[in-house]
């Protein structure tokens, strides 16, 4: 079957953040915009970038006797052309609409993705690490962070720091938003996101937040979420562990002024 000729989406959107931070509801909310389209999580793009870097090294080791070196192809150019093909495929499926990718794991590969998709925008959603860790432990997923408290704490720190580091070096390409503000003031926060994406505001993007609809949550309903929230279920030992691993980042993100919350 011949490949169809399609236009290429100039500015795809990656919604990133630590697992259990609200990436799904944000991506689905943005997808309600008339100019955007969302498919399922892909999981393959970042691993493909890592493999491409390995293959580039392998394919240039003989210098001028290898095609990539002979033609003066740089690693950035190699990654960009691979991204161009993926972009064409996604644009084909999106019907020309601006496509959204929402795989949380990609938070750890932002530099590679930024090279594969030079026009891409990244939305980094941050959530209180205590709520994130608590959600991880009630998610039922098979990953280590879903059953080991310390691993969950370290995972939150690792993901958030990776995004903040990218933000420091690429401030025009990534926007940090807060899950809590999206819930309490969805219109204002969605306007800010859409301005960053150079798109007009559409009220439909706020509907999921205003209705408090549960999407890919660790909890069945609001009553269960309330009963199992960290304030009601964590032991003092767990609070101390979280503060030792995540306390400084929690303060940096202005969720707390210090670690006095542990004993309060």
Secondary structure as the mmCIF struct_conf table of DSSP 4:
data_model
#
loop_
_struct_conf.conf_type_id
_struct_conf.id
_struct_conf.beg_label_comp_id
_struct_conf.beg_label_asym_id
_struct_conf.beg_label_seq_id
_struct_conf.end_label_comp_id
_struct_conf.end_label_asym_id
_struct_conf.end_label_seq_id
HELX_LH_PP_P HELX_LH_PP_P1 UNK A 2 UNK A 5
BEND BEND1 UNK A 10 UNK A 11
STRN STRN1 UNK A 13 UNK A 16
BEND BEND2 UNK A 18 UNK A 18
TURN_TY1_P TURN_TY1_P1 UNK A 19 UNK A 20
BEND BEND3 UNK A 21 UNK A 22
HELX_RH_AL_P HELX_RH_AL_P1 UNK A 23 UNK A 30
TURN_TY1_P TURN_TY1_P2 UNK A 31 UNK A 32
BEND BEND4 UNK A 33 UNK A 33
TURN_TY1_P TURN_TY1_P3 UNK A 34 UNK A 35
STRN STRN2 UNK A 36 UNK A 38
BEND BEND5 UNK A 44 UNK A 44
HELX_RH_AL_P HELX_RH_AL_P2 UNK A 45 UNK A 58
TURN_TY1_P TURN_TY1_P4 UNK A 59 UNK A 62
HELX_RH_3T_P HELX_RH_3T_P1 UNK A 63 UNK A 65
BEND BEND6 UNK A 66 UNK A 66
HELX_RH_AL_P HELX_RH_AL_P3 UNK A 67 UNK A 70
TURN_TY1_P TURN_TY1_P5 UNK A 71 UNK A 72
HELX_RH_AL_P HELX_RH_AL_P4 UNK A 75 UNK A 94
TURN_TY1_P TURN_TY1_P6 UNK A 95 UNK A 96
BEND BEND7 UNK A 97 UNK A 97
STRN STRN3 UNK A 98 UNK A 101
HELX_RH_3T_P HELX_RH_3T_P2 UNK A 104 UNK A 109
HELX_RH_AL_P HELX_RH_AL_P5 UNK A 110 UNK A 116
BEND BEND8 UNK A 117 UNK A 117
TURN_TY1_P TURN_TY1_P7 UNK A 118 UNK A 119
STRN STRN4 UNK A 121 UNK A 126
HELX_RH_AL_P HELX_RH_AL_P6 UNK A 129 UNK A 137
TURN_TY1_P TURN_TY1_P8 UNK A 138 UNK A 138
BEND BEND9 UNK A 139 UNK A 139
BEND BEND10 UNK A 142 UNK A 143
HELX_RH_3T_P HELX_RH_3T_P3 UNK A 144 UNK A 146
TURN_TY1_P TURN_TY1_P9 UNK A 147 UNK A 147
HELX_RH_AL_P HELX_RH_AL_P7 UNK A 149 UNK A 169
TURN_TY1_P TURN_TY1_P10 UNK A 171 UNK A 173
STRN STRN5 UNK A 174 UNK A 178
HELX_RH_AL_P HELX_RH_AL_P8 UNK A 179 UNK A 184
BEND BEND11 UNK A 185 UNK A 185
HELX_RH_AL_P HELX_RH_AL_P9 UNK A 186 UNK A 196
TURN_TY1_P TURN_TY1_P11 UNK A 197 UNK A 198
HELX_RH_3T_P HELX_RH_3T_P4 UNK A 203 UNK A 206
HELX_RH_AL_P HELX_RH_AL_P10 UNK A 207 UNK A 211
TURN_TY1_P TURN_TY1_P12 UNK A 212 UNK A 212
BEND BEND12 UNK A 216 UNK A 216
BEND BEND13 UNK A 218 UNK A 221
HELX_RH_AL_P HELX_RH_AL_P11 UNK A 222 UNK A 228
BEND BEND14 UNK A 229 UNK A 229
HELX_RH_AL_P HELX_RH_AL_P12 UNK A 230 UNK A 233
HELX_RH_AL_P HELX_RH_AL_P13 UNK A 236 UNK A 252
TURN_TY1_P TURN_TY1_P13 UNK A 253 UNK A 254
BEND BEND15 UNK A 255 UNK A 255
BEND BEND16 UNK A 257 UNK A 259
HELX_RH_3T_P HELX_RH_3T_P5 UNK A 260 UNK A 262
TURN_TY1_P TURN_TY1_P14 UNK A 263 UNK A 263
#
